[in-house]
Amino acid sequence: MGGLGFRTTESARPLLLSLFGVLALSVSAEQEGENLSGLSNNPDKAIFAVRENGTTCLMVEFAVKFLVPYDVLALNGIDLITEQASFTLPRSAEIDGKCGSTESEIHITWKNNAHTLGIYFSKQEVRDKGIEVWKISKVQFVYDTSDTSHFINSYNPGKHTASTHRLSALVTPAGRSYVCTAQQTLTLISSDHQKGITVSMYDVQIQPFDIASDFMFSEPYQCITDQRERLEETLPLILGLILGLIIITILTIYHFHLKLTANQPQLPRDRSMYKNM
C-alpha cells in the first residue's frame, strides 16, 4: 500500500509542476493600463497605454466623440421620441487591456464604470501580398442611460451594449503605427432597439503590436484621407510652380531671340538707292 501511495504522488508531480508553471506565467505576464493624457497639450486628446511586464505593448492617442440616440417620453405621456446624446471620451478615464502576438485589446472606462469603450485588434498575414498587417477587428461600447449628465429624462434607463459587425478598420502594416488627423467614423448597432451609435475618432495615432521603445510609437503609416488632403493642398502650389517655370522659360527664350536679332546687320528698308547706282 505504501508503494502504491508513493507512485501516486510521483505521477501527480508533473501535473503540479505544470500548474505551478501556469501560475508563474500568469504572474510574470502582468499587464496594467497607463493614462498618459497629461502629456498632451490638446484638451480633447487622450493618451492611453497597456503595459506588460513593465513594457508598453499597446498605445492609443486620439480624441473620441460619441453620438448616442435614446428614448424620451413625449409630453403626452404615451409616445416615445428619440433624442441624441453627444459627449466626448474624457481624459481621466481608467484603462485596462490585454496584449498578445496576434490579438490585443484595450478597455477604457469612465463615470464609475457607467461607460466602457472596448477596441479589439488583430494581426494577420495577407497571403497574396506576403506581408503582415494589423487592424481594428471590433469596437464595443457599453453605455448607461441612467447617467443624467448625458441622457436627460431617459425612458426606461439602463445599460446597453453597441458593437460593430465584421469590422476591418485602420489596416496598417505590422510594426508601424496608424496616424490620421482626419475624422474616422464608425457605426455601432445597439442592443437598445437596434439604434445606431456613432463613434468618431480624430487626431489618431494607434499601435497595438510590435512597439519597439517604451511609450514610443513606431514609424507612422499615414491614412489615405490625410494623403489625399495633403495632395489637394499641395497640388495648386505645384501647378503654380510649373506655370511659373514655363513663363520664365518663354521670357528667357524671347530675351535671347531679341539679342540675336539685334546683333544682325540691318538692311535699309528703301532699296531705290541701289537701283540708281
Backbone as JSON, one array per atom type, in Angstrom:
{
  "sequence": "MGGLGFRTTESARPLLLSLFGVLALSVSAEQEGENLSGLSNNPDKAIFAVRENGTTCLMVEFAVKFLVPYDVLALNGIDLITEQASFTLPRSAEIDGKCGSTESEIHITWKNNAHTLGIYFSKQEVRDKGIEVWKISKVQFVYDTSDTSHFINSYNPGKHTASTHRLSALVTPAGRSYVCTAQQTLTLISSDHQKGITVSMYDVQIQPFDIASDFMFSEPYQCITDQRERLEETLPLILGLILGLIIITILTIYHFHLKLTANQPQLPRDRSMYKNM",
  "N": [[0.82, -1.2, 0.0], [1.99, 1.21, 0.8], [3.9, 1.53, -1.21], [2.24, 1.92, -3.41], [1.04, 4.32, -2.76], [3.24, 6.04, -2.95], [3.85, 5.91, -5.69], [1.55, 7.12, -6.73], [1.88, 9.73, -5.81], [4.21, 10.43, -7.21], [3.26, 10.33, -9.85], [1.53, 12.42, -9.84], [3.17, 14.56, -9.64], [4.2, 15.76, -12.14], [1.83, 17.05, -13.0], [1.39, 18.89, -10.94], [3.7, 20.43, -11.24], [3.21, 21.52, -13.77], [0.98, 23.04, -13.19], [2.08, 24.89, -11.4], [3.76, 26.09, -13.22], [1.97, 27.35, -14.99], [0.82, 29.18, -13.21], [3.08, 30.67, -12.61], [3.62, 31.8, -15.12], [1.33, 33.35, -15.44], [1.69, 35.2, -13.44], [4.11, 36.36, -14.23], [3.39, 37.53, -16.64], [2.26, 40.09, -16.2], [-0.1, 42.62, -16.66], [-0.96, 46.04, -17.18], [-2.78, 49.16, -17.16], [-2.08, 52.44, -18.38], [-2.59, 55.87, -17.94], [-1.8, 58.46, -19.91], [-2.6, 60.97, -20.59], [-2.05, 63.49, -19.63], [0.25, 64.28, -20.88], [-0.42, 65.4, -23.27], [-1.04, 68.41, -25.04], [-3.39, 69.06, -26.14], [-6.64, 69.62, -25.17], [-8.73, 67.92, -25.78], [-7.7, 65.52, -26.46], [-6.78, 62.2, -25.65], [-4.38, 59.98, -24.16], [-3.54, 56.69, -23.94], [-2.15, 53.7, -22.58], [-1.25, 50.25, -22.67], [0.55, 48.06, -20.67], [2.93, 45.44, -20.42], [4.61, 43.46, -18.19], [6.07, 45.71, -17.43], [6.67, 46.94, -19.83], [5.67, 48.8, -22.66], [3.02, 47.68, -24.63], [0.84, 48.29, -26.12], [-0.58, 51.18, -27.5], [-2.68, 54.07, -27.6], [-3.67, 57.12, -29.0], [-5.82, 59.68, -29.17], [-8.77, 61.68, -29.97], [-12.13, 61.28, -29.08], [-15.5, 61.15, -30.04], [-18.88, 60.67, -29.15], [-22.09, 59.85, -30.41], [-25.17, 59.27, -29.37], [-28.29, 57.87, -29.69], [-31.35, 57.94, -27.81], [-34.33, 57.0, -25.97], [-37.06, 59.1, -25.09], [-39.82, 60.07, -23.12], [-42.71, 61.4, -24.57], [-44.52, 64.58, -24.39], [-47.19, 63.97, -24.13], [-47.2, 61.8, -22.55], [-47.41, 59.24, -23.51], [-46.38, 58.53, -26.1], [-43.12, 57.78, -27.53], [-40.16, 59.57, -28.1], [-37.14, 60.23, -29.92], [-34.06, 61.25, -28.71], [-30.78, 62.79, -28.95], [-27.73, 62.06, -27.51], [-24.73, 63.69, -27.03], [-21.34, 63.41, -26.49], [-17.93, 63.43, -25.28], [-14.93, 61.39, -25.09], [-13.53, 61.19, -21.94], [-10.44, 62.51, -20.65], [-9.68, 61.55, -18.23], [-10.21, 58.88, -17.92], [-10.25, 55.37, -16.93], [-8.06, 52.6, -17.57], [-7.64, 49.36, -18.95], [-6.36, 46.29, -20.34], [-5.33, 43.79, -22.77], [-2.5, 42.16, -24.14], [-1.25, 40.43, -26.97], [0.33, 38.13, -29.29], [-1.04, 38.02, -31.71], [-3.54, 38.97, -31.13], [-4.99, 41.72, -29.51], [-6.27, 44.04, -27.07], [-8.02, 46.9, -25.73], [-9.58, 48.5, -23.0], [-11.53, 51.15, -22.06], [-12.72, 52.99, -19.47], [-15.16, 54.99, -17.79], [-16.9, 57.36, -15.6], [-17.51, 55.95, -13.16], [-17.61, 53.25, -14.05], [-19.83, 53.39, -15.67], [-19.73, 53.76, -18.41], [-18.05, 52.12, -21.04], [-15.53, 51.81, -23.41], [-14.47, 49.53, -25.7], [-11.81, 48.38, -27.65], [-10.73, 46.22, -30.12], [-8.04, 44.44, -31.5], [-6.41, 42.8, -34.25], [-3.87, 40.78, -35.77], [-2.62, 39.71, -38.88], [-1.57, 37.72, -41.7], [-1.33, 38.82, -45.01], [-1.93, 36.9, -47.58], [-1.72, 36.95, -50.44], [-0.06, 39.11, -50.81], [2.06, 38.68, -49.17], [2.7, 39.95, -46.75], [2.47, 41.17, -43.34], [-0.25, 42.55, -41.55], [-1.99, 44.74, -39.28], [-5.18, 45.42, -37.72], [-8.23, 47.07, -36.67], [-10.52, 44.97, -35.35], [-12.87, 44.85, -34.0], [-15.2, 46.95, -32.32], [-16.59, 47.89, -29.29], [-19.11, 49.35, -27.34], [-20.23, 50.02, -24.23], [-22.82, 51.52, -22.58], [-24.6, 53.62, -20.23], [-27.76, 54.69, -19.82], [-28.73, 55.76, -17.56], [-27.1, 57.7, -16.69], [-27.43, 60.86, -16.0], [-26.08, 63.13, -16.74], [-25.52, 62.99, -19.4], [-27.71, 61.71, -20.6], [-30.71, 62.92, -20.64], [-33.74, 62.79, -18.95], [-34.22, 60.14, -19.71], [-36.06, 57.39, -21.01], [-36.97, 54.46, -19.37], [-34.33, 53.86, -18.2], [-31.01, 52.4, -18.35], [-28.34, 49.95, -18.8], [-26.76, 49.45, -21.95], [-25.47, 47.73, -24.84], [-23.4, 48.36, -27.55], [-22.16, 47.33, -30.69], [-19.78, 46.63, -33.33], [-19.92, 44.89, -36.5], [-18.16, 42.38, -38.13], [-15.83, 43.94, -38.6], [-13.21, 45.71, -40.24], [-10.98, 47.79, -39.9], [-8.74, 50.65, -40.15], [-6.45, 49.43, -41.32], [-3.11, 48.48, -41.21], [0.39, 48.25, -41.95], [2.32, 45.73, -40.31], [4.28, 46.42, -37.41], [4.24, 49.14, -37.59], [2.77, 52.35, -36.72], [-0.55, 53.6, -36.84], [-1.59, 56.63, -38.24], [-3.68, 59.44, -38.31], [-5.14, 62.47, -39.04], [-7.59, 63.32, -39.96], [-11.13, 62.83, -39.46], [-12.34, 59.71, -38.35], [-15.01, 57.64, -38.69], [-17.17, 55.37, -37.1], [-19.92, 53.11, -37.13], [-21.99, 51.71, -34.74], [-24.13, 49.06, -33.71], [-26.77, 49.09, -31.47], [-27.95, 47.33, -28.53], [-30.21, 48.46, -27.66], [-32.97, 48.48, -29.06], [-31.83, 48.26, -31.62], [-30.6, 50.66, -32.31], [-28.53, 53.09, -33.97], [-25.27, 53.79, -33.1], [-22.89, 56.35, -33.17], [-19.44, 56.53, -33.4], [-16.82, 58.63, -33.39], [-13.5, 59.19, -34.28], [-10.62, 61.22, -34.1], [-7.52, 62.98, -34.92], [-5.7, 60.81, -34.62], [-3.45, 58.34, -33.38], [-2.31, 55.14, -33.3], [-1.1, 52.05, -32.05], [-1.07, 48.67, -31.72], [0.63, 46.47, -31.61], [4.03, 45.19, -31.57], [5.66, 47.32, -30.48], [8.57, 49.06, -30.31], [10.02, 50.74, -28.57], [9.67, 51.85, -25.21], [6.7, 53.51, -24.38], [6.73, 54.81, -26.83], [5.71, 55.46, -30.12], [6.01, 53.53, -33.14], [7.35, 53.8, -36.52], [5.3, 55.97, -38.42], [2.26, 55.28, -40.24], [0.56, 56.83, -42.61], [-2.85, 57.73, -42.98], [-5.08, 57.23, -45.8], [-6.9, 59.27, -46.25], [-5.7, 61.57, -45.13], [-3.48, 61.68, -46.81], [-4.68, 62.26, -49.28], [-5.83, 64.77, -48.69], [-3.53, 66.25, -48.19], [-2.37, 66.13, -50.71], [-4.29, 67.55, -52.18], [-3.9, 70.04, -51.05], [-1.28, 70.67, -51.76], [-1.22, 70.43, -54.52], [-2.23, 72.74, -56.05], [-0.09, 74.51, -55.5], [2.09, 73.17, -56.67], [1.27, 73.14, -59.37], [1.23, 75.89, -59.79], [3.96, 76.47, -59.54], [4.99, 75.05, -61.73], [3.72, 76.4, -63.85], [4.86, 78.92, -63.47], [7.55, 78.33, -64.04], [7.32, 77.69, -66.76], [6.54, 80.16, -67.84], [8.82, 81.72, -67.2], [10.74, 80.38, -68.74], [9.8, 80.85, -71.35], [10.01, 83.67, -71.47], [12.77, 83.91, -71.18], [13.75, 82.66, -73.51], [12.66, 84.37, -75.42], [14.01, 86.73, -74.78], [16.7, 86.08, -75.44], [16.32, 85.7, -78.14], [15.72, 88.31, -79.0], [18.19, 89.52, -78.5], [19.86, 88.16, -80.33], [18.78, 88.88, -82.82], [19.19, 91.62, -82.68], [21.93, 91.92, -83.0], [22.43, 91.3, -85.64], [23.27, 92.58, -88.96], [21.45, 95.37, -90.25], [19.5, 95.81, -93.07], [18.78, 98.56, -95.27], [15.46, 99.85, -95.48], [14.48, 101.21, -97.72], [15.26, 100.48, -100.84], [15.79, 101.8, -103.23], [17.97, 103.41, -103.71], [20.0, 101.72, -104.38], [19.29, 100.94, -106.89], [19.62, 103.26, -108.43], [22.31, 103.49, -108.42]],
  "CA": [[0.0, 0.0, 0.0], [2.88, 2.37, 0.85], [4.5, 1.73, -2.53], [1.21, 2.46, -4.3], [0.88, 5.74, -2.43], [4.42, 6.74, -3.46], [3.71, 6.01, -7.13], [0.5, 8.1, -7.0], [2.48, 11.05, -5.6], [5.13, 10.68, -8.3], [2.51, 10.59, -11.08], [0.88, 13.72, -9.72], [4.17, 15.63, -9.63], [4.19, 16.56, -13.38], [0.65, 17.9, -13.03], [1.64, 20.01, -10.03], [4.7, 21.3, -11.85], [2.59, 22.27, -14.86], [0.13, 24.07, -12.58], [2.97, 25.93, -10.91], [4.27, 26.81, -14.39], [0.91, 28.23, -15.45], [0.73, 30.27, -12.24], [4.26, 31.52, -12.78], [3.45, 32.57, -16.34], [0.3, 34.36, -15.24], [2.27, 36.25, -12.62], [5.15, 37.06, -14.98], [2.76, 38.29, -17.72], [1.41, 41.1, -15.55], [-0.47, 43.7, -17.56], [-1.58, 47.16, -16.5], [-3.09, 50.29, -18.01], [-1.46, 53.72, -18.01], [-3.22, 57.07, -18.51], [-0.74, 59.44, -20.2], [-3.27, 62.11, -21.22], [-1.44, 64.72, -19.17], [1.36, 64.64, -21.76], [-0.96, 66.06, -24.46], [-1.46, 69.81, -24.88], [-4.75, 69.16, -26.69], [-7.58, 69.26, -24.09], [-9.68, 66.91, -26.24], [-7.0, 64.29, -26.83], [-6.37, 61.3, -24.57], [-3.31, 59.04, -24.48], [-3.64, 55.53, -23.07], [-1.2, 52.63, -22.91], [-1.29, 48.97, -21.95], [1.93, 47.62, -20.47], [3.1, 44.05, -20.0], [5.91, 43.3, -17.54], [6.76, 46.99, -17.39], [7.0, 47.41, -21.18], [4.48, 49.18, -23.43], [2.68, 46.73, -25.7], [-0.29, 48.84, -26.89], [-0.78, 52.61, -27.23], [-3.66, 54.8, -28.4], [-3.7, 58.57, -28.79], [-6.9, 60.17, -30.02], [-9.95, 62.32, -29.41], [-13.27, 60.44, -29.47], [-16.83, 61.74, -29.8], [-19.99, 59.7, -29.25], [-23.44, 60.34, -30.68], [-25.97, 58.12, -28.92], [-29.74, 58.1, -29.61], [-32.04, 57.28, -26.69], [-35.76, 57.28, -25.94], [-37.61, 60.03, -24.09], [-41.28, 60.07, -23.14], [-43.26, 62.64, -25.11], [-45.31, 65.38, -23.45], [-48.49, 63.35, -23.9], [-47.03, 60.7, -21.61], [-47.69, 57.96, -24.17], [-45.45, 58.27, -27.2], [-41.69, 57.91, -27.29], [-39.41, 60.31, -29.1], [-35.7, 59.93, -29.85], [-33.12, 62.35, -28.51], [-29.39, 62.44, -29.23], [-26.73, 62.45, -26.51], [-23.42, 63.91, -27.64], [-20.31, 63.63, -25.47], [-16.57, 63.02, -25.69], [-14.19, 60.5, -24.2], [-12.76, 62.01, -21.0], [-9.02, 62.19, -20.48], [-9.47, 60.97, -16.9], [-10.74, 57.51, -17.9], [-9.41, 54.27, -16.46], [-7.67, 51.74, -18.69], [-7.03, 48.05, -18.83], [-6.32, 45.63, -21.64], [-4.53, 42.58, -22.92], [-1.63, 42.12, -25.32], [-0.88, 39.12, -27.46], [1.11, 38.17, -30.53], [-1.94, 38.26, -32.84], [-4.79, 39.57, -30.64], [-4.81, 42.68, -28.43], [-7.47, 44.81, -26.8], [-7.95, 47.93, -24.69], [-10.88, 48.86, -22.46], [-11.47, 52.49, -21.48], [-13.92, 53.08, -18.64], [-15.32, 56.25, -17.04], [-18.15, 57.58, -14.87], [-17.73, 54.84, -12.24], [-17.96, 52.06, -14.84], [-21.09, 53.55, -16.4], [-19.46, 53.66, -19.84], [-16.79, 51.44, -21.39], [-15.21, 51.66, -24.83], [-13.53, 48.44, -25.94], [-11.28, 48.3, -29.02], [-10.07, 44.93, -30.29], [-7.12, 44.44, -32.63], [-5.9, 41.5, -34.69], [-2.77, 40.83, -36.74], [-2.68, 38.55, -39.76], [-0.75, 37.79, -42.92], [-2.02, 38.93, -46.29], [-1.25, 35.83, -48.32], [-1.38, 37.29, -51.82], [0.99, 40.12, -50.8], [3.18, 38.19, -48.37], [3.04, 40.88, -45.67], [1.6, 41.15, -42.17], [-0.93, 43.79, -41.24], [-2.9, 44.72, -38.15], [-6.4, 46.18, -37.96], [-9.27, 47.02, -35.64], [-11.45, 43.92, -35.75], [-14.14, 45.01, -33.29], [-15.36, 48.04, -31.36], [-17.77, 47.68, -28.46], [-19.37, 50.46, -26.44], [-21.25, 49.78, -23.21], [-23.21, 52.83, -22.03], [-25.68, 53.58, -19.25], [-28.64, 55.84, -20.0], [-29.04, 56.32, -16.24], [-26.19, 58.82, -16.5], [-28.23, 62.04, -16.32], [-25.25, 64.2, -17.29], [-25.58, 62.85, -20.85], [-29.02, 61.24, -21.04], [-31.68, 63.69, -19.85], [-35.11, 62.26, -18.98], [-34.23, 58.89, -20.48], [-37.14, 56.46, -20.72], [-36.51, 53.12, -19.01], [-32.86, 53.94, -18.24], [-30.24, 51.2, -18.01], [-27.14, 49.71, -19.61], [-26.91, 48.87, -23.29], [-24.2, 47.4, -25.5], [-23.37, 48.58, -29.0], [-20.99, 46.66, -31.26], [-19.63, 46.54, -34.77], [-20.0, 43.53, -37.04], [-17.2, 42.08, -39.2], [-15.1, 45.18, -38.83], [-11.82, 45.67, -40.69], [-10.7, 49.23, -39.98], [-7.39, 51.14, -39.85], [-5.49, 48.39, -41.72], [-1.78, 49.09, -41.15], [1.48, 47.27, -41.98], [2.83, 45.33, -39.0], [5.48, 47.13, -36.98], [4.08, 50.59, -37.76], [1.62, 52.94, -36.06], [-1.52, 54.25, -37.72], [-1.72, 58.06, -37.96], [-4.7, 60.09, -39.14], [-5.72, 63.69, -38.48], [-8.99, 63.38, -40.39], [-12.08, 62.09, -38.63], [-12.67, 58.34, -38.71], [-16.32, 57.41, -38.08], [-17.67, 54.0, -37.07], [-21.31, 52.96, -36.7], [-22.21, 50.53, -33.92], [-25.55, 48.73, -33.54], [-27.02, 48.96, -30.04], [-28.97, 46.39, -28.03], [-31.4, 49.27, -27.4], [-33.83, 48.53, -30.25], [-31.03, 48.34, -32.84], [-30.24, 52.04, -32.62], [-27.19, 53.27, -34.49], [-24.37, 54.64, -32.31], [-21.77, 56.86, -33.96], [-18.19, 56.76, -32.68], [-15.91, 59.36, -34.29], [-12.14, 59.37, -33.77], [-9.79, 62.12, -34.91], [-6.16, 63.17, -34.39], [-5.46, 59.44, -34.15], [-2.23, 57.53, -33.57], [-2.57, 53.87, -32.62], [-0.23, 50.89, -32.34], [-1.39, 47.6, -30.78], [1.62, 45.39, -31.67], [5.42, 45.43, -32.0], [6.19, 48.61, -30.06], [9.99, 48.82, -30.08], [10.52, 51.54, -27.44], [8.67, 52.08, -24.18], [5.93, 54.75, -24.52], [7.07, 55.46, -28.1], [5.14, 54.86, -31.32], [6.94, 53.19, -34.21], [7.23, 54.6, -37.73], [3.88, 56.18, -38.73], [1.65, 54.95, -41.52], [-0.45, 57.88, -42.75], [-4.1, 57.27, -43.58], [-5.31, 57.67, -47.18], [-7.62, 60.55, -46.22], [-4.7, 62.62, -44.93], [-2.66, 61.75, -48.02], [-5.46, 62.97, -50.3], [-5.95, 66.17, -48.3], [-2.23, 66.89, -48.39], [-2.2, 66.29, -52.16], [-5.17, 68.64, -52.6], [-3.32, 71.29, -50.59], [-0.01, 70.96, -52.45], [-1.36, 70.4, -55.98], [-2.22, 74.09, -56.63], [1.26, 75.07, -55.4], [2.92, 72.51, -57.69], [0.85, 73.64, -60.67], [1.69, 77.27, -59.88], [5.4, 76.47, -59.8], [5.2, 74.61, -63.11], [3.31, 77.5, -64.72], [5.88, 79.96, -63.34], [8.74, 77.91, -64.79], [7.02, 77.8, -68.19], [6.58, 81.59, -68.19], [10.22, 82.16, -67.14], [11.42, 79.78, -69.89], [9.36, 81.58, -72.55], [10.6, 85.01, -71.42], [14.22, 83.77, -71.41], [13.94, 82.38, -74.93], [12.34, 85.6, -76.14], [15.1, 87.67, -74.5], [17.85, 85.69, -76.27], [15.94, 85.94, -79.54], [15.89, 89.73, -79.25], [19.62, 89.8, -78.54], [20.43, 87.65, -81.58], [18.3, 89.7, -83.93], [19.76, 92.97, -82.55], [23.33, 91.87, -83.44], [22.5, 91.07, -87.08], [23.26, 93.84, -89.74], [20.14, 95.75, -90.72], [19.42, 96.34, -94.42], [17.84, 99.69, -95.35], [14.15, 99.48, -95.99], [14.3, 101.77, -99.06], [16.34, 99.95, -101.7], [15.82, 102.52, -104.5], [19.31, 103.97, -103.9], [20.83, 100.71, -105.03], [18.93, 100.89, -108.3], [20.19, 104.44, -109.1], [23.74, 103.29, -108.55]],
  "C": [[0.87, 1.26, 0.0], [3.49, 2.65, -0.5], [3.51, 2.33, -3.5], [1.02, 3.94, -4.05], [2.04, 6.55, -2.98], [4.31, 6.94, -4.97], [2.65, 7.04, -7.51], [1.05, 9.52, -6.85], [3.41, 11.41, -6.76], [4.38, 11.02, -9.59], [1.84, 11.95, -11.04], [1.86, 14.87, -9.83], [4.22, 16.42, -10.94], [3.0, 17.5, -13.48], [0.84, 19.11, -12.14], [2.64, 20.98, -10.61], [4.1, 22.14, -12.97], [1.68, 23.37, -14.32], [0.95, 25.22, -12.05], [3.52, 26.76, -12.08], [3.25, 27.79, -14.93], [0.77, 29.43, -14.53], [1.9, 31.23, -12.39], [4.15, 32.38, -14.02], [2.42, 33.66, -16.16], [0.81, 35.5, -14.39], [3.27, 37.06, -13.42], [4.56, 37.92, -16.1], [1.8, 39.32, -17.14], [1.17, 42.26, -16.51], [-1.21, 44.79, -16.8], [-1.83, 48.28, -17.5], [-2.48, 51.57, -17.47], [-2.22, 54.84, -18.72], [-2.14, 58.14, -18.66], [-1.31, 60.72, -20.79], [-2.67, 63.45, -20.8], [-0.28, 65.17, -20.04], [0.89, 65.39, -23.01], [-1.39, 67.48, -24.13], [-2.87, 70.04, -25.41], [-5.74, 68.73, -25.61], [-8.58, 68.19, -24.48], [-9.03, 65.55, -26.47], [-6.57, 63.51, -25.6], [-5.27, 60.38, -25.07], [-3.35, 57.91, -23.47], [-2.65, 54.46, -23.53], [-1.5, 51.4, -22.08], [0.14, 48.47, -21.86], [1.94, 46.18, -19.95], [4.52, 43.89, -19.46], [6.74, 44.58, -17.61], [7.16, 47.55, -18.74], [5.71, 47.7, -21.94], [4.24, 48.2, -24.57], [1.52, 47.23, -26.56], [-0.43, 50.31, -26.5], [-1.84, 53.18, -28.16], [-3.59, 56.27, -28.01], [-4.75, 59.13, -29.73], [-7.89, 61.01, -29.23], [-11.15, 61.55, -29.95], [-14.57, 61.16, -29.1], [-17.9, 60.69, -30.04], [-21.29, 60.45, -29.55], [-24.39, 59.17, -30.46], [-27.45, 58.5, -28.88], [-30.36, 57.34, -28.43], [-33.48, 57.76, -26.65], [-36.13, 58.21, -24.79], [-39.12, 60.01, -24.23], [-41.78, 61.42, -23.62], [-44.13, 63.34, -24.07], [-46.68, 64.77, -23.18], [-48.42, 62.16, -22.95], [-47.26, 59.33, -22.19], [-46.62, 57.62, -25.19], [-44.0, 58.43, -26.75], [-41.06, 58.7, -28.44], [-37.92, 60.03, -28.89], [-34.9, 61.22, -29.71], [-31.7, 61.85, -28.81], [-28.5, 62.96, -28.1], [-25.38, 62.55, -27.21], [-22.41, 64.21, -26.54], [-18.99, 63.06, -25.96], [-15.96, 62.08, -24.66], [-13.35, 61.34, -23.25], [-11.32, 61.56, -20.88], [-8.75, 61.48, -19.16], [-9.92, 59.52, -16.79], [-9.73, 56.52, -17.35], [-9.21, 53.27, -17.59], [-7.24, 50.37, -18.2], [-7.06, 47.39, -20.2], [-5.48, 44.38, -21.61], [-3.72, 42.67, -24.2], [-1.32, 40.68, -25.68], [-0.12, 39.24, -28.76], [0.23, 38.47, -31.74], [-3.26, 38.9, -32.42], [-4.46, 40.49, -29.47], [-6.1, 43.46, -28.24], [-7.22, 45.83, -25.7], [-9.37, 48.29, -24.29], [-10.74, 50.17, -21.69], [-12.79, 52.75, -20.77], [-13.96, 54.42, -17.91], [-16.71, 56.33, -16.41], [-18.5, 56.38, -13.98], [-18.28, 53.6, -12.95], [-19.31, 52.17, -15.55], [-20.89, 53.32, -17.89], [-18.1, 53.0, -20.07], [-16.66, 51.33, -22.9], [-14.15, 50.58, -24.96], [-13.11, 48.4, -27.41], [-10.43, 47.05, -29.13], [-9.26, 44.95, -31.59], [-6.72, 43.01, -32.99], [-4.8, 41.73, -35.72], [-2.81, 39.56, -37.57], [-1.82, 38.79, -40.99], [-1.65, 37.9, -44.13], [-1.32, 38.02, -47.28], [-0.83, 36.25, -49.72], [-0.27, 38.34, -51.9], [2.2, 39.71, -49.97], [3.63, 39.14, -47.28], [2.06, 40.7, -44.52], [1.0, 42.53, -41.96], [-1.7, 43.62, -39.93], [-4.09, 45.62, -38.46], [-7.25, 46.19, -36.7], [-10.32, 46.02, -36.12], [-12.82, 44.05, -35.08], [-14.08, 46.24, -32.4], [-16.66, 47.8, -30.61], [-17.91, 48.84, -27.48], [-20.53, 50.1, -25.52], [-21.57, 51.12, -22.56], [-24.46, 52.69, -21.15], [-26.52, 54.84, -19.39], [-29.15, 56.38, -18.66], [-28.15, 57.5, -15.9], [-26.89, 60.1, -16.95], [-27.4, 63.2, -16.85], [-25.25, 64.17, -18.81], [-26.98, 62.51, -21.36], [-30.09, 61.86, -20.14], [-33.07, 63.11, -20.07], [-35.22, 60.99, -19.81], [-35.37, 57.98, -20.03], [-36.57, 55.07, -20.47], [-34.98, 53.05, -19.03], [-32.2, 52.63, -17.82], [-29.05, 51.06, -18.94], [-27.49, 49.04, -20.93], [-25.53, 48.64, -23.88], [-24.34, 47.6, -27.0], [-22.07, 48.0, -29.56], [-20.97, 46.8, -32.77], [-19.75, 45.09, -35.2], [-19.03, 43.39, -38.2], [-16.4, 43.32, -39.58], [-13.68, 44.9, -39.31], [-11.41, 47.11, -40.95], [-9.25, 49.52, -39.62], [-6.32, 50.1, -40.2], [-4.12, 49.03, -41.92], [-0.71, 48.0, -41.24], [2.01, 46.98, -40.58], [4.12, 46.07, -38.68], [5.39, 48.63, -37.12], [2.83, 51.06, -37.02], [0.73, 53.62, -37.09], [-1.7, 55.7, -37.29], [-2.75, 58.66, -38.88], [-5.26, 61.31, -38.4], [-7.21, 63.78, -38.79], [-9.86, 62.49, -39.51], [-12.36, 60.71, -39.21], [-13.95, 57.96, -37.96], [-16.73, 55.95, -38.21], [-19.11, 54.01, -36.59], [-21.48, 51.63, -35.97], [-23.72, 50.31, -33.77], [-25.79, 48.38, -32.07], [-28.06, 47.88, -29.73], [-30.26, 47.12, -27.68], [-32.16, 49.47, -28.7], [-33.04, 48.83, -31.54], [-30.72, 49.79, -33.26], [-28.79, 52.11, -33.1], [-26.38, 54.26, -33.67], [-23.2, 55.06, -33.18], [-20.58, 57.13, -33.05], [-17.21, 57.39, -33.67], [-14.57, 59.57, -33.6], [-11.39, 60.32, -34.69], [-8.5, 62.43, -34.17], [-5.65, 61.86, -33.8], [-4.01, 59.02, -34.38], [-2.38, 56.31, -32.68], [-1.53, 52.85, -33.02], [-0.5, 49.81, -31.3], [-0.37, 46.46, -30.73], [3.01, 45.97, -31.96], [5.93, 46.83, -31.69], [7.64, 48.4, -29.62], [10.52, 49.53, -28.85], [9.38, 51.86, -26.49], [8.04, 53.47, -24.35], [6.24, 55.51, -25.81], [6.42, 54.71, -29.26], [6.25, 54.54, -32.33], [6.66, 54.07, -35.43], [5.76, 54.74, -38.14], [3.49, 55.72, -40.12], [0.46, 55.89, -41.68], [-1.68, 57.36, -43.48], [-4.29, 57.88, -44.96], [-5.99, 59.03, -47.2], [-6.65, 61.71, -46.05], [-3.83, 62.79, -46.16], [-3.38, 62.52, -49.12], [-5.57, 64.45, -49.97], [-4.64, 66.91, -48.51], [-1.97, 67.12, -49.88], [-3.05, 67.44, -52.67], [-4.6, 70.0, -52.18], [-2.08, 71.67, -51.4], [-0.15, 71.02, -53.96], [-1.43, 71.79, -56.59], [-0.84, 74.74, -56.58], [2.18, 74.49, -56.46], [2.57, 73.03, -59.09], [1.3, 75.09, -60.87], [3.17, 77.36, -60.18], [5.71, 76.06, -61.24], [4.86, 75.73, -64.09], [4.34, 78.63, -64.68], [7.14, 79.62, -64.11], [8.54, 78.02, -66.29], [7.12, 79.26, -68.63], [8.01, 82.1, -68.22], [10.99, 81.63, -68.35], [11.08, 80.53, -71.17], [10.0, 82.96, -72.61], [12.11, 84.96, -71.7], [14.51, 83.53, -72.88], [13.7, 83.64, -75.76], [13.45, 86.64, -75.98], [16.32, 87.35, -75.36], [17.56, 85.92, -77.76], [16.12, 87.41, -79.9], [17.38, 90.1, -79.35], [20.25, 89.36, -79.86], [20.02, 88.5, -82.76], [18.89, 91.1, -83.88], [21.19, 93.0, -83.07], [23.48, 91.66, -84.93], [22.48, 92.41, -87.82], [21.88, 94.11, -90.32], [20.23, 96.32, -92.13], [18.45, 97.52, -94.46], [16.53, 99.26, -95.96], [13.92, 99.98, -97.42], [15.48, 101.36, -99.93], [16.45, 100.68, -103.04], [17.2, 103.07, -104.8], [20.23, 102.99, -104.62], [20.52, 100.65, -106.53], [19.56, 102.04, -109.06], [21.7, 104.28, -109.29], [24.0, 102.36, -109.72]]
}
